[in-house]
Amino acid sequence: QVPLIESGGGLVQAGGSLSVSCSMSMRTFSSYVMGWFRQAPGKEREFVAAISWSGASTYYADSVKGRFTINRDNAKNTMYLQMNSLKPEDTAVYYCAADLGKNWPYGPYDYWGQGTQVTVSS
């Protein structure tokens, strides 16, 4: 089991910004590729962004490209998702995920956090 803990999220107005983070309480954080997924009410979980072991490579869903930025700090065992120009359709529970890399970048991933709510009001 790989413990992943999301933090951040909350309520923001459309056009605003928000950041969520994901911490892994293991010293082998750099051994995992990481991703962000989200699930809106009544919809399936969808890919948002992914980042490679070192952070050199990133992937984004078309719906967030240019607005969201994924990065990671391996010294802090933490991954981040900076979300700008938020839209009401970005409202969802955001999940971080980790994998050793066999299904990177789009998944499925082996390990998941508990999720954090992001709500964008119009």
N, CA, C and O atoms as a GROMACS GRO file, in nm:
protein
  488
    1GLN      N    1   0.084  -0.119   0.000
    1GLN     CA    2   0.000   0.000   0.000
    1GLN      C    3   0.088   0.125   0.000
    1GLN      O    4   0.187   0.133   0.073
    2VAL      N    5   0.051   0.220  -0.081
    2VAL     CA    6   0.123   0.346  -0.090
    2VAL      C    7   0.030   0.456  -0.042
    2VAL      O    8  -0.065   0.490  -0.112
    3PRO      N    9   0.055   0.512   0.074
    3PRO     CA   10  -0.034   0.616   0.126
    3PRO      C   11  -0.016   0.748   0.054
    3PRO      O   12   0.094   0.803   0.048
    4LEU      N   13  -0.125   0.798  -0.002
    4LEU     CA   14  -0.127   0.926  -0.072
    4LEU      C   15  -0.229   1.015  -0.003
    4LEU      O   16  -0.342   0.975   0.022
    5ILE      N   17  -0.188   1.136   0.026
    5ILE     CA   18  -0.276   1.229   0.096
    5ILE      C   19  -0.286   1.358   0.018
    5ILE      O   20  -0.187   1.429  -0.001
    6GLU      N   21  -0.408   1.389  -0.029
    6GLU     CA   22  -0.433   1.514  -0.100
    6GLU      C   23  -0.465   1.623   0.000
    6GLU      O   24  -0.518   1.598   0.108
    7SER      N   25  -0.433   1.745  -0.038
    7SER     CA   26  -0.473   1.862   0.040
    7SER      C   27  -0.495   1.977  -0.056
    7SER      O   28  -0.458   1.972  -0.173
    8GLY      N   29  -0.557   2.081  -0.004
    8GLY     CA   30  -0.594   2.193  -0.088
    8GLY      C   31  -0.736   2.175  -0.135
    8GLY      O   32  -0.817   2.112  -0.066
    9GLY      N   33  -0.768   2.229  -0.248
    9GLY     CA   34  -0.904   2.224  -0.296
    9GLY      C   35  -0.988   2.329  -0.225
    9GLY      O   36  -0.936   2.413  -0.152
   10GLY      N   37  -1.118   2.322  -0.249
   10GLY     CA   38  -1.209   2.417  -0.188
   10GLY      C   39  -1.301   2.479  -0.289
   10GLY      O   40  -1.327   2.422  -0.395
   11LEU      N   41  -1.350   2.597  -0.256
   11LEU     CA   42  -1.446   2.668  -0.338
   11LEU      C   43  -1.382   2.793  -0.396
   11LEU      O   44  -1.315   2.869  -0.326
   12VAL      N   45  -1.403   2.813  -0.526
   12VAL     CA   46  -1.347   2.930  -0.594
   12VAL      C   47  -1.444   2.975  -0.701
   12VAL      O   48  -1.521   2.895  -0.753
   13GLN      N   49  -1.440   3.102  -0.733
   13GLN     CA   50  -1.525   3.154  -0.840
   13GLN      C   51  -1.463   3.123  -0.976
   13GLN      O   52  -1.342   3.107  -0.989
   14ALA      N   53  -1.548   3.116  -1.075
   14ALA     CA   54  -1.500   3.095  -1.211
   14ALA      C   55  -1.397   3.201  -1.248
   14ALA      O   56  -1.413   3.320  -1.218
   15GLY      N   57  -1.292   3.156  -1.314
   15GLY     CA   58  -1.183   3.245  -1.350
   15GLY      C   59  -1.073   3.252  -1.247
   15GLY      O   60  -0.966   3.306  -1.272
   16GLY      N   61  -1.100   3.197  -1.131
   16GLY     CA   62  -1.002   3.200  -1.023
   16GLY      C   63  -0.902   3.087  -1.031
   16GLY      O   64  -0.899   3.009  -1.127
   17SER      N   65  -0.818   3.080  -0.928
   17SER     CA   66  -0.711   2.980  -0.922
   17SER      C   67  -0.717   2.903  -0.793
   17SER      O   68  -0.766   2.951  -0.691
   18LEU      N   69  -0.666   2.782  -0.800
   18LEU     CA   70  -0.662   2.695  -0.683
   18LEU      C   71  -0.547   2.597  -0.702
   18LEU      O   72  -0.508   2.565  -0.814
   19SER      N   73  -0.493   2.551  -0.592
   19SER     CA   74  -0.386   2.453  -0.599
   19SER      C   75  -0.418   2.335  -0.508
   19SER      O   76  -0.469   2.353  -0.397
   20VAL      N   77  -0.390   2.217  -0.556
   20VAL     CA   78  -0.402   2.097  -0.474
   20VAL      C   79  -0.268   2.028  -0.471
   20VAL      O   80  -0.189   2.039  -0.565
   21SER      N   81  -0.243   1.957  -0.365
   21SER     CA   82  -0.116   1.886  -0.352
   21SER      C   83  -0.141   1.743  -0.308
   21SER      O   84  -0.248   1.709  -0.257
   22CYS      N   85  -0.041   1.662  -0.328
   22CYS     CA   86  -0.050   1.520  -0.294
   22CYS      C   87   0.083   1.477  -0.232
   22CYS      O   88   0.188   1.488  -0.296
   23SER      N   89   0.077   1.430  -0.111
   23SER     CA   90   0.199   1.388  -0.043
   23SER      C   91   0.202   1.238  -0.026
   23SER      O   92   0.100   1.173  -0.003
   24MET      N   93   0.321   1.185  -0.039
   24MET     CA   94   0.343   1.042  -0.019
   24MET      C   95   0.440   1.024   0.097
   24MET      O   96   0.550   1.079   0.097
   25SER      N   97   0.397   0.949   0.195
   25SER     CA   98   0.481   0.933   0.313
   25SER      C   99   0.577   0.816   0.296
   25SER      O  100   0.584   0.726   0.380
   26MET      N  101   0.650   0.819   0.186
   26MET     CA  102   0.750   0.714   0.160
   26MET      C  103   0.870   0.779   0.095
   26MET      O  104   0.858   0.873   0.017
   27ARG      N  105   0.988   0.727   0.130
   27ARG     CA  106   1.109   0.786   0.075
   27ARG      C  107   1.132   0.747  -0.070
   27ARG      O  108   1.223   0.798  -0.134
   28THR      N  109   1.049   0.655  -0.123
   28THR     CA  110   1.066   0.612  -0.261
   28THR      C  111   0.976   0.688  -0.356
   28THR      O  112   0.946   0.639  -0.465
   29PHE      N  113   0.933   0.807  -0.317
   29PHE     CA  114   0.843   0.888  -0.399
   29PHE      C  115   0.894   0.901  -0.542
   29PHE      O  116   0.816   0.893  -0.637
   30SER      N  117   1.023   0.921  -0.558
   30SER     CA  118   1.079   0.943  -0.691
   30SER      C  119   1.074   0.817  -0.778
   30SER      O  120   1.104   0.824  -0.897
   31SER      N  121   1.038   0.704  -0.721
   31SER     CA  122   1.025   0.580  -0.797
   31SER      C  123   0.890   0.568  -0.866
   31SER      O  124   0.868   0.475  -0.944
   32TYR      N  125   0.801   0.661  -0.838
   32TYR     CA  126   0.664   0.654  -0.889
   32TYR      C  127   0.636   0.765  -0.988
   32TYR      O  128   0.673   0.881  -0.965
   33VAL      N  129   0.570   0.729  -1.096
   33VAL     CA  130   0.508   0.832  -1.179
   33VAL      C  131   0.378   0.869  -1.111
   33VAL      O  132   0.319   0.788  -1.039
   34MET      N  133   0.334   0.989  -1.133
   34MET     CA  134   0.219   1.041  -1.061
   34MET      C  135   0.116   1.100  -1.157
   34MET      O  136   0.149   1.144  -1.267
   35GLY      N  137  -0.006   1.099  -1.113
   35GLY     CA  138  -0.111   1.157  -1.195
   35GLY      C  139  -0.221   1.218  -1.113
   35GLY      O  140  -0.237   1.190  -0.994
   36TRP      N  141  -0.298   1.302  -1.179
   36TRP     CA  142  -0.420   1.360  -1.122
   36TRP      C  143  -0.538   1.315  -1.208
   36TRP      O  144  -0.532   1.317  -1.330
   37PHE      N  145  -0.642   1.276  -1.141
   37PHE     CA  146  -0.767   1.240  -1.206
   37PHE      C  147  -0.879   1.315  -1.135
   37PHE      O  148  -0.859   1.367  -1.025
   38ARG      N  149  -0.995   1.320  -1.196
   38ARG     CA  150  -1.108   1.385  -1.131
   38ARG      C  151  -1.237   1.313  -1.167
   38ARG      O  152  -1.248   1.246  -1.270
   39GLN      N  153  -1.333   1.328  -1.078
   39GLN     CA  154  -1.463   1.267  -1.100
   39GLN      C  155  -1.572   1.365  -1.059
   39GLN      O  156  -1.582   1.403  -0.942
   40ALA      N  157  -1.650   1.405  -1.156
   40ALA     CA  158  -1.764   1.494  -1.131
   40ALA      C  159  -1.887   1.409  -1.099
   40ALA      O  160  -1.893   1.292  -1.136
   41PRO      N  161  -1.984   1.468  -1.032
   41PRO     CA  162  -2.106   1.393  -0.997
   41PRO      C  163  -2.173   1.333  -1.121
   41PRO      O  164  -2.197   1.403  -1.219
   42GLY      N  165  -2.200   1.206  -1.114
   42GLY     CA  166  -2.268   1.139  -1.223
   42GLY      C  167  -2.181   1.106  -1.342
   42GLY      O  168  -2.230   1.056  -1.444
   43LYS      N  169  -2.052   1.131  -1.331
   43LYS     CA  170  -1.961   1.104  -1.442
   43LYS      C  171  -1.852   1.007  -1.399
   43LYS      O  172  -1.827   0.986  -1.280
   44GLU      N  173  -1.788   0.949  -1.498
   44GLU     CA  174  -1.677   0.859  -1.470
   44GLU      C  175  -1.550   0.938  -1.437
   44GLU      O  176  -1.536   1.054  -1.474
   45ARG      N  177  -1.461   0.873  -1.366
   45ARG     CA  178  -1.334   0.936  -1.334
   45ARG      C  179  -1.256   0.958  -1.464
   45ARG      O  180  -1.253   0.871  -1.551
   46GLU      N  181  -1.193   1.075  -1.476
   46GLU     CA  182  -1.121   1.106  -1.598
   46GLU      C  183  -0.979   1.155  -1.568
   46GLU      O  184  -0.952   1.211  -1.462
   47PHE      N  185  -0.893   1.132  -1.662
   47PHE     CA  186  -0.754   1.175  -1.653
   47PHE      C  187  -0.746   1.326  -1.660
   47PHE      O  188  -0.817   1.389  -1.738
   48VAL      N  189  -0.658   1.385  -1.578
   48VAL     CA  190  -0.636   1.529  -1.582
   48VAL      C  191  -0.492   1.560  -1.624
   48VAL      O  192  -0.470   1.635  -1.719
   49ALA      N  193  -0.396   1.502  -1.554
   49ALA     CA  194  -0.256   1.532  -1.583
   49ALA      C  195  -0.168   1.424  -1.523
   49ALA      O  196  -0.209   1.352  -1.432
   50ALA      N  197  -0.046   1.414  -1.576
   50ALA     CA  198   0.048   1.316  -1.526
   50ALA      C  199   0.190   1.370  -1.537
   50ALA      O  200   0.218   1.456  -1.620
   51ILE      N  201   0.277   1.318  -1.453
   51ILE     CA  202   0.414   1.365  -1.450
   51ILE      C  203   0.507   1.247  -1.429
   51ILE      O  204   0.477   1.154  -1.354
   52SER      N  205   0.621   1.253  -1.496
   52SER     CA  206   0.716   1.143  -1.491
   52SER      C  207   0.795   1.144  -1.360
   52SER      O  208   0.779   1.235  -1.278
   53TRP      N  209   0.880   1.045  -1.342
   53TRP     CA  210   0.954   1.028  -1.218
   53TRP      C  211   1.033   1.153  -1.180
   53TRP      O  212   1.032   1.195  -1.064
   54SER      N  213   1.101   1.211  -1.276
   54SER     CA  214   1.185   1.328  -1.245
   54SER      C  215   1.110   1.459  -1.263
   54SER      O  216   1.155   1.565  -1.219
   55GLY      N  217   0.995   1.451  -1.328
   55GLY     CA  218   0.920   1.571  -1.360
   55GLY      C  219   0.951   1.627  -1.498
   55GLY      O  220   0.897   1.730  -1.538
   56ALA      N  221   1.039   1.560  -1.571
   56ALA     CA  222   1.080   1.612  -1.701
   56ALA      C  223   0.970   1.602  -1.806
   56ALA      O  224   0.967   1.680  -1.901
   57SER      N  225   0.880   1.505  -1.788
   57SER     CA  226   0.772   1.487  -1.885
   57SER      C  227   0.638   1.503  -1.817
   57SER      O  228   0.616   1.455  -1.706
   58THR      N  229   0.548   1.572  -1.886
   58THR     CA  230   0.413   1.590  -1.834
   58THR      C  231   0.312   1.569  -1.946
   58THR      O  232   0.341   1.590  -2.064
   59TYR      N  233   0.194   1.529  -1.907
   59TYR     CA  234   0.084   1.510  -2.000
   59TYR      C  235  -0.040   1.577  -1.940
   59TYR      O  236  -0.058   1.581  -1.818
   60TYR      N  237  -0.126   1.629  -2.028
   60TYR     CA  238  -0.247   1.695  -1.983
   60TYR      C  239  -0.366   1.652  -2.069
   60TYR      O  240  -0.351   1.622  -2.188
   61ALA      N  241  -0.482   1.648  -2.007
   61ALA     CA  242  -0.604   1.632  -2.084
   61ALA      C  243  -0.627   1.760  -2.164
   61ALA      O  244  -0.590   1.869  -2.121
   62ASP      N  245  -0.686   1.746  -2.279
   62ASP     CA  246  -0.711   1.862  -2.364
   62ASP      C  247  -0.795   1.967  -2.292
   62ASP      O  248  -0.778   2.087  -2.314
   63SER      N  249  -0.884   1.922  -2.206
   63SER     CA  250  -0.976   2.014  -2.138
   63SER      C  251  -0.905   2.106  -2.039
   63SER      O  252  -0.960   2.209  -2.000
   64VAL      N  253  -0.784   2.070  -1.996
   64VAL     CA  254  -0.714   2.151  -1.896
   64VAL      C  255  -0.583   2.209  -1.949
   64VAL      O  256  -0.518   2.289  -1.881
   65LYS      N  257  -0.545   2.169  -2.067
   65LYS     CA  258  -0.417   2.214  -2.123
   65LYS      C  259  -0.414   2.365  -2.133
   65LYS      O  260  -0.508   2.428  -2.182
   66GLY      N  261  -0.305   2.423  -2.086
   66GLY     CA  262  -0.290   2.567  -2.088
   66GLY      C  263  -0.345   2.636  -1.964
   66GLY      O  264  -0.318   2.754  -1.942
   67ARG      N  265  -0.422   2.564  -1.884
   67ARG     CA  266  -0.480   2.622  -1.762
   67ARG      C  267  -0.424   2.557  -1.636
   67ARG      O  268  -0.407   2.624  -1.534
   68PHE      N  269  -0.395   2.428  -1.643
   68PHE     CA  270  -0.345   2.354  -1.528
   68PHE      C  271  -0.197   2.324  -1.546
   68PHE      O  272  -0.150   2.305  -1.658
   69THR      N  273  -0.125   2.319  -1.435
   69THR     CA  274   0.017   2.284  -1.438
   69THR      C  275   0.045   2.180  -1.329
   69THR      O  276   0.013   2.201  -1.212
   70ILE      N  277   0.104   2.070  -1.370
   70ILE     CA  278   0.143   1.966  -1.275
   70ILE      C  279   0.293   1.974  -1.252
   70ILE      O  280   0.370   1.993  -1.346
   71ASN      N  281   0.333   1.960  -1.129
   71ASN     CA  282   0.476   1.949  -1.100
   71ASN      C  283   0.497   1.869  -0.972
   71ASN      O  284   0.401   1.834  -0.904
   72ARG      N  285   0.620   1.841  -0.943
   72ARG     CA  286   0.650   1.759  -0.827
   72ARG      C  287   0.782   1.804  -0.766
   72ARG      O  288   0.870   1.858  -0.833
   73ASP      N  289   0.793   1.781  -0.637
   73ASP     CA  290   0.916   1.809  -0.563
   73ASP      C  291   0.956   1.679  -0.495
   73ASP      O  292   0.902   1.644  -0.390
   74ASN      N  293   1.050   1.610  -0.554
   74ASN     CA  294   1.088   1.479  -0.499
   74ASN      C  295   1.155   1.491  -0.362
   74ASN      O  296   1.152   1.396  -0.284
   75ALA      N  297   1.214   1.604  -0.334
   75ALA     CA  298   1.276   1.623  -0.202
   75ALA      C  299   1.170   1.633  -0.093
   75ALA      O  300   1.197   1.603   0.023
   76LYS      N  301   1.050   1.677  -0.132
   76LYS     CA  302   0.940   1.692  -0.035
   76LYS      C  303   0.837   1.581  -0.048
   76LYS      O  304   0.736   1.581   0.022
   77ASN      N  305   0.861   1.486  -0.138
   77ASN     CA  306   0.766   1.376  -0.159
   77ASN      C  307   0.626   1.428  -0.191
   77ASN      O  308   0.526   1.375  -0.142
   78THR      N  309   0.620   1.530  -0.271
   78THR     CA  310   0.492   1.598  -0.295
   78THR      C  311   0.474   1.632  -0.442
   78THR      O  312   0.569   1.672  -0.511
   79MET      N  313   0.352   1.616  -0.488
   79MET     CA  314   0.313   1.655  -0.623
   79MET      C  315   0.208   1.765  -0.612
   79MET      O  316   0.133   1.772  -0.514
   80TYR      N  317   0.205   1.852  -0.712
   80TYR     CA  318   0.114   1.966  -0.708
   80TYR      C  319   0.034   1.975  -0.839
   80TYR      O  320   0.078   1.928  -0.944
   81LEU      N  321  -0.081   2.037  -0.828
   81LEU     CA  322  -0.160   2.072  -0.946
   81LEU      C  323  -0.207   2.215  -0.927
   81LEU      O  324  -0.291   2.244  -0.842
   82GLN      N  325  -0.151   2.304  -1.007
   82GLN     CA  326  -0.193   2.444  -1.005
   82GLN      C  327  -0.301   2.461  -1.110
   82GLN      O  328  -0.280   2.430  -1.228
   83MET      N  329  -0.415   2.511  -1.068
   83MET     CA  330  -0.529   2.524  -1.157
   83MET      C  331  -0.564   2.672  -1.171
   83MET      O  332  -0.600   2.738  -1.073
   84ASN      N  333  -0.555   2.722  -1.292
   84ASN     CA  334  -0.587   2.861  -1.322
   84ASN      C  335  -0.706   2.869  -1.418
   84ASN      O  336  -0.743   2.771  -1.482
   85SER      N  337  -0.764   2.986  -1.426
   85SER     CA  338  -0.878   3.009  -1.516
   85SER      C  339  -0.983   2.899  -1.499
   85SER      O  340  -1.031   2.841  -1.596
   86LEU      N  341  -1.016   2.873  -1.376
   86LEU     CA  342  -1.108   2.764  -1.347
   86LEU      C  343  -1.248   2.790  -1.402
   86LEU      O  344  -1.294   2.904  -1.407
   87LYS      N  345  -1.313   2.682  -1.443
   87LYS     CA  346  -1.446   2.687  -1.499
   87LYS      C  347  -1.540   2.602  -1.413
   87LYS      O  348  -1.494   2.511  -1.344
   88PRO      N  349  -1.668   2.630  -1.417
   88PRO     CA  350  -1.762   2.547  -1.341
   88PRO      C  351  -1.751   2.399  -1.376
   88PRO      O  352  -1.772   2.313  -1.290
   89GLU      N  353  -1.718   2.369  -1.499
   89GLU     CA  354  -1.705   2.229  -1.541
   89GLU      C  355  -1.581   2.161  -1.484
   89GLU      O  356  -1.564   2.040  -1.501
   90ASP      N  357  -1.496   2.236  -1.417
   90ASP     CA  358  -1.382   2.175  -1.348
   90ASP      C  359  -1.422   2.122  -1.210
   90ASP      O  360  -1.342   2.056  -1.143
   91THR      N  361  -1.543   2.150  -1.169
   91THR     CA  362  -1.592   2.103  -1.040
   91THR      C  363  -1.591   1.950  -1.035
   91THR      O  364  -1.651   1.884  -1.120
   92ALA      N  365  -1.523   1.896  -0.936
   92ALA     CA  366  -1.509   1.751  -0.924
   92ALA      C  367  -1.432   1.718  -0.798
   92ALA      O  368  -1.376   1.806  -0.732
   93VAL      N  369  -1.429   1.591  -0.765
   93VAL     CA  370  -1.335   1.541  -0.666
   93VAL      C  371  -1.206   1.508  -0.740
   93VAL      O  372  -1.208   1.434  -0.838
   94TYR      N  373  -1.097   1.562  -0.692
   94TYR     CA  374  -0.968   1.541  -0.757
   94TYR      C  375  -0.888   1.437  -0.678
   94TYR      O  376  -0.873   1.446  -0.557
   95TYR      N  377  -0.839   1.339  -0.751
   95TYR     CA  378  -0.764   1.229  -0.691
   95TYR      C  379  -0.621   1.229  -0.742
   95TYR      O  380  -0.597   1.249  -0.861
   96CYS      N  381  -0.528   1.206  -0.653
   96CYS     CA  382  -0.392   1.181  -0.700
   96CYS      C  383  -0.369   1.031  -0.706
   96CYS      O  384  -0.433   0.953  -0.634
   97ALA      N  385  -0.277   0.992  -0.792
   97ALA     CA  386  -0.251   0.851  -0.812
   97ALA      C  387  -0.103   0.830  -0.837
   97ALA      O  388  -0.032   0.918  -0.886
   98ALA      N  389  -0.058   0.711  -0.802
   98ALA     CA  390   0.083   0.676  -0.818
   98ALA      C  391   0.096   0.539  -0.882
   98ALA      O  392   0.012   0.452  -0.864
   99ASP      N  393   0.202   0.524  -0.957
   99ASP     CA  394   0.225   0.396  -1.024
   99ASP      C  395   0.375   0.382  -1.051
   99ASP      O  396   0.445   0.482  -1.064
  100LEU      N  397   0.422   0.261  -1.058
  100LEU     CA  398   0.563   0.241  -1.088
  100LEU      C  399   0.595   0.272  -1.234
  100LEU      O  400   0.712   0.287  -1.270
  101GLY      N  401   0.491   0.282  -1.318
  101GLY     CA  402   0.515   0.332  -1.452
  101GLY      C  403   0.462   0.250  -1.566
  101GLY      O  404   0.468   0.294  -1.680
  102LYS      N  405   0.410   0.130  -1.538
  102LYS     CA  406   0.372   0.043  -1.648
  102LYS      C  407   0.252   0.095  -1.726
  102LYS      O  408   0.237   0.063  -1.843
  103ASN      N  409   0.168   0.176  -1.662
  103ASN     CA  410   0.050   0.226  -1.730
  103ASN      C  411   0.050   0.378  -1.744
  103ASN      O  412  -0.053   0.440  -1.770
  104TRP      N  413   0.167   0.435  -1.727
  104TRP     CA  414   0.180   0.580  -1.736
  104TRP      C  415   0.170   0.625  -1.880
  104TRP      O  416   0.223   0.553  -1.965
  105PRO      N  417   0.108   0.737  -1.918
  105PRO     CA  418   0.055   0.837  -1.825
  105PRO      C  419  -0.094   0.825  -1.795
  105PRO      O  420  -0.141   0.884  -1.698
  106TYR      N  421  -0.169   0.750  -1.875
  106TYR     CA  422  -0.315   0.758  -1.864
  106TYR      C  423  -0.377   0.656  -1.769
  106TYR      O  424  -0.497   0.661  -1.745
  107GLY      N  425  -0.297   0.565  -1.716
  107GLY     CA  426  -0.347   0.467  -1.622
  107GLY      C  427  -0.391   0.340  -1.688
  107GLY      O  428  -0.376   0.323  -1.809
  108PRO      N  429  -0.446   0.248  -1.609
  108PRO     CA  430  -0.481   0.265  -1.468
  108PRO      C  431  -0.360   0.268  -1.376
  108PRO      O  432  -0.257   0.207  -1.405
  109TYR      N  433  -0.373   0.338  -1.265
  109TYR     CA  434  -0.269   0.348  -1.166
  109TYR      C  435  -0.296   0.251  -1.052
  109TYR      O  436  -0.410   0.210  -1.029
  110ASP      N  437  -0.192   0.215  -0.982
  110ASP     CA  438  -0.208   0.116  -0.875
  110ASP      C  439  -0.253   0.177  -0.742
  110ASP      O  440  -0.323   0.111  -0.666
  111TYR      N  441  -0.214   0.300  -0.714
  111TYR     CA  442  -0.239   0.357  -0.583
  111TYR      C  443  -0.311   0.491  -0.595
  111TYR      O  444  -0.284   0.570  -0.685
  112TRP      N  445  -0.404   0.513  -0.502
  112TRP     CA  446  -0.491   0.629  -0.509
  112TRP      C  447  -0.504   0.699  -0.376
  112TRP      O  448  -0.500   0.635  -0.270
  113GLY      N  449  -0.520   0.831  -0.381
  113GLY     CA  450  -0.552   0.906  -0.262
  113GLY      C  451  -0.702   0.904  -0.237
  113GLY      O  452  -0.779   0.844  -0.312
  114GLN      N  453  -0.743   0.972  -0.130
  114GLN     CA  454  -0.884   0.970  -0.092
  114GLN      C  455  -0.966   1.074  -0.165
  114GLN      O  456  -1.089   1.069  -0.163
  115GLY      N  457  -0.901   1.169  -0.230
  115GLY     CA  458  -0.971   1.270  -0.308
  115GLY      C  459  -0.991   1.398  -0.230
  115GLY      O  460  -1.002   1.397  -0.107
  116THR      N  461  -0.997   1.508  -0.303
  116THR     CA  462  -1.026   1.638  -0.244
  116THR      C  463  -1.121   1.713  -0.336
  116THR      O  464  -1.107   1.711  -0.458
  117GLN      N  465  -1.218   1.779  -0.275
  117GLN     CA  466  -1.324   1.846  -0.353
  117GLN      C  467  -1.277   1.981  -0.404
  117GLN      O  468  -1.221   2.062  -0.331
  118VAL      N  469  -1.302   2.004  -0.532
  118VAL     CA  470  -1.282   2.135  -0.593
  118VAL      C  471  -1.416   2.178  -0.650
  118VAL      O  472  -1.476   2.107  -0.731
  119THR      N  473  -1.462   2.294  -0.609
  119THR     CA  474  -1.591   2.346  -0.656
  119THR      C  475  -1.569   2.484  -0.715
  119THR      O  476  -1.512   2.573  -0.651
  120VAL      N  477  -1.615   2.501  -0.837
  120VAL     CA  478  -1.601   2.629  -0.907
  120VAL      C  479  -1.741   2.685  -0.928
  120VAL      O  480  -1.824   2.625  -0.997
  121SER      N  481  -1.765   2.800  -0.870
  121SER     CA  482  -1.897   2.861  -0.883
  121SER      C  483  -1.900   2.956  -1.002
  121SER      O  484  -1.799   3.018  -1.037
  122SER      N  485  -2.016   2.966  -1.063
  122SER     CA  486  -2.029   3.052  -1.181
  122SER      C  487  -2.068   3.192  -1.143
  122SER      O  488  -2.083   3.278  -1.231
   0.00000   0.00000   0.00000
